[in-house]
């Protein structure tokens, strides 16, 4: 495992270079193993007390035995301790609390007073200086929260704003009085008091009618804008003046003012958005776009913002994500951020809004509650036509793996129209050849055997099989997989049939039931990594991504479905990637062609890949890996600078979505 990098007289520079590469791969493997042991730390913290209890119970039971009592007396006579050493389990897992990490992150990344002053100066020199109308419906807002919210607007570094407050007939007079007090101090603060409570959608429309700015920002009555919020939006509009919708990252603010729980979001991800309202705060819209879609709609109170974004993004793709925390949700017992059950009606409204969007879009989708819990959704689509799926299974020998794969596929799959193409890349073992012949006899209409004897090139053999296939859908499947649910293929076709979708991936599980793949993130370990590797299959993951249909830059070809027309339009697999990274390259070309790649959590497939992957050891393998890695990075430099579906504030060292070092 440990590489000797010392130079010997007999070693030339090329040998030293190869050893250095081997050492680098060693490091990457060890980092992955360290990640596997560390990543469960937070999830295990709750179990530490139970483990400690079991340790103490065991020690107590031992000490009550006759054997131990005799042993203890002997040890006392020998002047040795008679006691059992009871390890403190908590000392074995020192965990840095997430809030502590985020405080450190804020110290390094949040703007300082000097930064805010500089923003004030820069604001006056911007070429484009739009006015932002901040809409704030209020109802029975506690005075301390209302004041803090208004003062967060007054503290903005960017000066061109107006605050449009609508008091939705609050019974308490302090709400309007506080707003009037601030309005007397600053003319940019305007108030409308409704005589009848109309609920939040109507109050928001009243605030919109008051607005005179080119852009509209949404602010809840008890939350906090960070002082750089409007400046960063103005800066984004100076970089791209035709933007129609801008959103940013967010966190939570506690009663004592400290901040926690940051949510670092992806760039615009339309399929992810149908499963959760992730854009949320801070949301900024072009005023003319809101006029075009007729503002906020009644009947979806509590999810009026969700409905608004769904309708707005059907009219524009000029969307920008600002990867900065510009907004803080207020945490208190009545807030949705702390107590999701406090607004159950909002979840019913969300379902109505999503279903209305699916109906408008004409794809026939149906929304249901996700296993991830309140506020999370699953969308399924009816299959328009059960066109043929060609399942491509490459192999060389591996009779045991292939039998398990084929037996499970043919015995469980309920999709009515598929074929399996077994691409034999030079098998020479009798049991494998007998198995292939057996399946040719057992499944003659649905099983096809192709022989392609060339030096191993994963891309080439899959391209050969794809060209020989007859299906409208291509499903690339590793020979070391096992199907566990008969609806797997049907679920993949549901998404692959949609015109906007390119590659469709599944949740792949190791033999012990932990996650092997739940989407691919570009840039991890310098190349690419599998989202949430080694997490438990039923854990939510970061922002519940493991449990939700989620857009990613890539998915693994160990189980990947794509429409035939899309696959050949982008040129299939690039055969210069003979062993590694060919699926990442394919998915990036599919995205470049304008399609969305998507991971499906409800499609679970066992993948008996070694959990300790192993690494290339021979000089030839090391050189090949290096060439393919360098080629991929050179081709996709922009993707490596930032994966749009993964925040730059999250780590690239591990696959667990931890906060990056400050």
C-alpha positions, -999 to 999 in steps of 0.1 A, spaced: 0 0 0 28 24 9 48 36 -21 85 41 -19 92 74 -36 129 76 -29 150 76 -60 175 49 -66 204 51 -90 189 24 -112 156 42 -116 150 66 -144 126 97 -142 98 78 -159 98 51 -132 99 78 -105 69 95 -123 49 63 -123 56 57 -86 44 93 -79 12 85 -98 8 53 -78 13 72 -46 -14 98 -57 -39 70 -63 -30 55 -30 -38 88 -14 -71 90 -32 -81 55 -21 -70 62 15 -90 94 15 -120 75 3 -115 50 31 -111 77 56 -143 93 43 -161 60 48 -151 59 84 -157 96 91 -189 103 72 -211 84 95 -199 104 125 -228 128 127 -253 101 121 -237 78 148 -236 105 175 -272 97 186 -262 60 189 -231 66 211 -251 67 243 -268 34 234 -234 19 227 -220 32 260 -250 17 278 -243 -17 262 -207 -15 272 -216 -7 308 -242 -35 309 -217 -60 296 -191 -49 322 -217 -51 350 -227 -86 339 -190 -97 339 -183 -83 373 -213 -103 387 -198 -136 376 -180 -159 401 -151 -161 377 -146 -124 378 -149 -122 416 -122 -148 420 -100 -131 394 -105 -97 411 -93 -112 445 -62 -127 428 -55 -93 411 -58 -75 444 -33 -100 460 -10 -92 431 -16 -54 437 -32 -50 403 -64 -32 395 -94 -56 399 -117 -33 378 -127 -36 342 -115 -8 320 -147 7 307 -140 27 275 -158 60 271 -174 56 237 -179 94 233 -141 98 235 -137 74 205 -156 98 182 -149 134 188 -174 152 165 -171 188 155 -208 201 157 -221 213 124 -230 247 139 -194 252 150 -182 245 114 -208 269 100 -197 296 125 -161 292 113 -173 293 77 -193 326 84 -162 341 100 -143 335 67 -170 341 42 -197 365 55 -191 402 45 -174 423 71 -185 459 79 -157 471 56 -170 449 28 -205 464 32 -191 499 31 -172 491 -1 -204 477 -16 -221 510 -8 -195 528 -27 -195 504 -56 -233 507 -59 -231 542 -71 -207 532 -99 -227 503 -113 -237 508 -150 -271 493 -143 -289 504 -111 -323 487 -110 -348 494 -82 -359 464 -61 -394 464 -47 -393 442 -16 -428 427 -10 -436 419 27 -471 408 36 -476 409 74 -501 394 98 -498 394 136 -460 396 134 -443 397 169 -429 432 172 -393 422 179 -393 401 147 -410 428 126 -384 454 137 -355 431 130 -369 423 95 -374 460 86 -340 470 100 -324 443 78 -338 460 48 -326 494 60 -292 479 64 -288 470 28 -256 481 11 -275 487 -22 -297 518 -18 -322 516 -46 -351 497 -30 -385 502 -16 -403 481 10 -439 474 2 -457 463 34 -492 450 35 -508 444 69 -534 417 62 -559 430 88 -539 421 118 -560 423 150 -530 438 169 -524 475 162 -486 473 168 -480 458 133 -492 489 114 -478 512 141 -443 498 138 -443 501 100 -456 536 102 -428 545 126 -402 532 102 -420 548 72 -417 582 90 -380 577 91 -375 565 56 -398 573 27 -388 541 9 -410 522 33 -447 521 23 -477 506 41 -511 493 31 -535 481 58 -562 458 46 -596 461 62 -604 424 56 -580 394 59 -574 381 24 -546 356 32 -511 357 19 -516 354 -18 -540 384 -19 -518 404 4 -488 396 -18 -508 408 -48 -516 440 -30 -479 445 -22 -471 438 -59 -496 465 -70 -477 490 -48 -444 482 -63 -427 506 -87 -393 488 -91 -381 469 -121 -375 439 -99 -395 424 -71 -380 406 -41 -400 384 -16 -394 388 21 -413 370 49 -424 393 78 -402 376 104 -370 368 84 -338 386 78 -321 399 47 -283 398 49 -268 433 42 -253 423 9 -285 407 -5 -297 434 -29 -262 444 -38 -254 408 -50 -286 408 -70 -277 441 -86 -243 428 -94 -257 397 -111 -280 420 -132 -249 440 -142 -233 408 -154 -264 396 -172 -291 423 -175 -318 401 -191 -322 378 -161 -359 372 -151 -355 352 -119 -327 351 -94 -324 330 -62 -297 326 -36 -286 304 -7 -301 306 28 -297 297 64 -316 299 97 -315 326 124 -322 317 160 -339 338 188 -305 349 200 -294 359 166 -269 332 158 -271 315 124 -271 278 115 -283 252 90 -271 267 57 -287 254 26 -262 256 -3 -284 251 -34 -278 238 -69 -283 259 -100 -316 257 -117 -327 220 -116 -362 216 -130 -368 180 -120 -354 186 -85 -377 216 -82 -408 194 -87 -398 174 -56 -391 203 -32 -394 241 -32 -356 245 -30 -352 280 -45 -373 296 -17 -354 326 -4 -341 350 -15 -363 351 -47 -361 381 -71 -383 384 -102 -385 408 -131 -417 428 -125 -429 424 -161 -427 386 -158 -449 387 -127 -474 409 -146 -473 384 -175 -482 354 -153 -508 375 -134 -490 376 -100 -499 353 -71 -528 329 -75 -554 323 -49 -561 287 -37 -524 279 -30 -519 300 1 -489 288 20 -473 276 -13 -479 308 -33 -442 312 -39 -438 276 -51 -467 281 -75 -452 315 -86 -418 299 -95 -435 270 -113 -454 293 -135 -425 318 -140 -400 292 -151 -425 280 -177 -421 314 -194 -383 320 -190 -350 301 -187 -331 333 -179 -325 321 -143 -295 328 -121 -285 312 -88 -263 334 -66 -242 309 -46 -241 331 -14 -262 330 18 -283 362 14 -313 353 35 -320 339 70 -352 321 79 -365 329 114 -365 299 137 -394 299 163 -420 275 173 -446 287 149 -423 289 119 -424 263 91 -386 262 92 -386 249 128 -420 232 130 -431 218 96 -464 207 110 -473 243 118 -486 248 83 -500 215 71 -522 235 47 -491 247 29 -483 211 19 -517 205 5 -513 238 -14 -479 226 -27 -494 194 -41 -521 214 -59 -495 238 -73 -473 210 -86 -502 190 -101 -515 221 -118 -480 226 -133 -479 190 -145 -513 194 -161 -503 226 -178 -472 210 -192 -491 181 -208 -469 153 -197 -495 136 -176 -474 135 -144 -490 127 -111 -476 141 -78 -475 121 -45 -459 126 -11 -423 114 -10 -408 91 16 -386 121 26 -415 136 46 -435 168 47 -428 192 19 -411 167 -4 -427 151 -35 -425 123 -59 -436 127 -95 -445 97 -117 -454 98 -154 -476 75 -174 -458 57 -202 -471 70 -236 -460 39 -256 -442 8 -243 -414 10 -269 -386 -16 -268 -358 -13 -243 -325 -28 -253 -306 -38 -222 -268 -40 -229 -248 -63 -206 -211 -65 -214 -191 -93 -198 -160 -115 -201 -166 -148 -183 -181 -141 -149 -207 -168 -150 -218 -164 -114 -224 -126 -117 -240 -129 -151 -264 -156 -140 -275 -136 -110 -280 -105 -132 -300 -123 -159 -320 -145 -136 -332 -115 -116 -338 -94 -147 -359 -120 -166 -378 -133 -135 -388 -99 -121 -390 -72 -148 -426 -63 -155 -420 -40 -184 -435 -58 -214 -412 -49 -243 -374 -54 -238 -345 -74 -252 -312 -82 -235 -280 -80 -256 -251 -99 -239 -219 -85 -254 -192 -112 -248 -158 -96 -248 -136 -128 -252 -150 -153 -227 -130 -185 -225 -144 -203 -194 -166 -233 -199 -192 -223 -172 -197 -189 -188 -200 -202 -223 -225 -228 -211 -245 -201 -194 -247 -180 -225 -258 -210 -246 -284 -219 -219 -300 -184 -221 -300 -185 -259 -323 -215 -256 -343 -202 -226 -351 -167 -239 -348 -168 -277 -371 -138 -284 -356 -116 -257 -320 -127 -253 -293 -120 -279 -257 -131 -277 -230 -110 -294 -193 -118 -295 -167 -91 -299 -131 -102 -292 -110 -71 -289 -87 -58 -261 -110 -45 -234 -126 -12 -242 -158 -5 -223 -169 23 -247 -163 3 -278 -181 -28 -268 -211 -8 -256 -212 11 -288 -211 -21 -308 -240 -35 -288 -260 -2 -291 -256 -3 -329 -268 -39 -330 -298 -32 -308 -334 -26 -319 -348 -6 -289 -359 30 -288 -343 30 -253 -308 19 -244 -302 6 -209 -266 0 -201 -263 -25 -172 -232 -39 -155 -230 -77 -153 -225 -76 -115 -259 -61 -108 -291 -77 -95 -326 -65 -100 -347 -64 -69 -379 -47 -80 -399 -56 -111 -410 -20 -118 -374 -8 -122 -374 -6 -160 -409 9 -161 -398 37 -138 -368 45 -159 -388 46 -191 -412 71 -174 -384 96 -173 -364 86 -203 -394 92 -226 -397 128 -216 -382 152 -243 -362 172 -217 -345 142 -202 -311 127 -213 -295 101 -191 -316 84 -163 -297 68 -134 -307 46 -105 -298 42 -68 -272 15 -68 -266 -4 -35 -236 -25 -23 -243 -60 -11 -246 -47 25 -274 -24 15 -254 9 16 -253 33 -13 -228 28 -41 -243 55 -64 -270 82 -61 -258 106 -88 -223 118 -98 -207 150 -87 -180 165 -109 -148 176 -92 -148 153 -62 -113 139 -56 -101 159 -86 -123 141 -111 -158 128 -101 -175 111 -72 -206 92 -64 -231 112 -43 -236 98 -7 -215 67 -12 -217 44 18 -247 61 33 -276 39 44 -301 33 16 -330 49 35 -312 80 47 -323 113 32 -288 127 25 -280 163 19 -313 182 15 -330 148 12 -314 143 -23 -310 106 -18 -348 102 -14 -358 126 -42 -357 126 -80 -327 149 -85 -308 165 -114 -271 157 -115 -244 164 -141 -239 127 -146 -250 92 -135 -231 60 -137 -233 37 -167 -235 7 -143 -273 13 -148 -281 41 -172 -310 45 -196 -311 70 -225 -332 74 -256 -316 59 -287 -319 92 -306 -301 111 -278 -273 85 -275 -264 85 -312 -270 123 -316 -241 130 -291 -219 102 -307 -223 74 -281 -195 66 -258 -161 81 -266 -139 51 -273 -107 71 -263 -121 65 -227 -114 27 -228 -119 20 -191 -128 49 -169 -148 82 -171 -166 72 -203 -200 76 -186 -191 110 -171 -180 122 -206 -212 108 -222 -235 125 -196 -217 158 -200 -221 157 -237 -258 149 -232 -261 180 -209 -242 201 -235 -268 191 -261 -295 206 -238 -309 177 -219 -313 171 -182 -297 141 -165 -317 127 -136 -312 103 -107 -343 82 -96 -343 72 -59 -372 47 -64 -352 26 -88 -329 5 -66 -305 -20 -81 -279 -41 -62 -243 -36 -75 -218 -61 -62 -188 -39 -69 -161 -41 -44 -166 -15 -17 -128 -11 -16 -125 -4 -53 -89 -12 -57 -65 8 -78 -44 6 -109 -10 -8 -99 9 -16 -130 28 12 -149 5 6 -179 -27 9 -159 -14 40 -141 -5 57 -173 -39 48 -189 -58 62 -159 -37 94 -160 -43 98 -198 -81 94 -194 -83 116 -164 -63 144 -181 -84 140 -213 -116 143 -194 -105 173 -174 -91 191 -205 -123 185 -224 -146 197 -196 -126 225 -180 -157 245 -174 -175 216 -157 -145 211 -134 -145 248 -124 -180 243 -110 -206 216 -111 -239 234 -115 -257 208 -94 -233 210 -65 -225 241 -44 -189 255 -45 -193 258 -7 -194 220 -3 -164 198 -1 -146 181 -30 -126 159 -8 -154 134 2 -188 124 -12 -209 133 18 -219 170 10 -200 183 40 -192 220 43 -160 228 26 -132 241 48 -135 279 53 
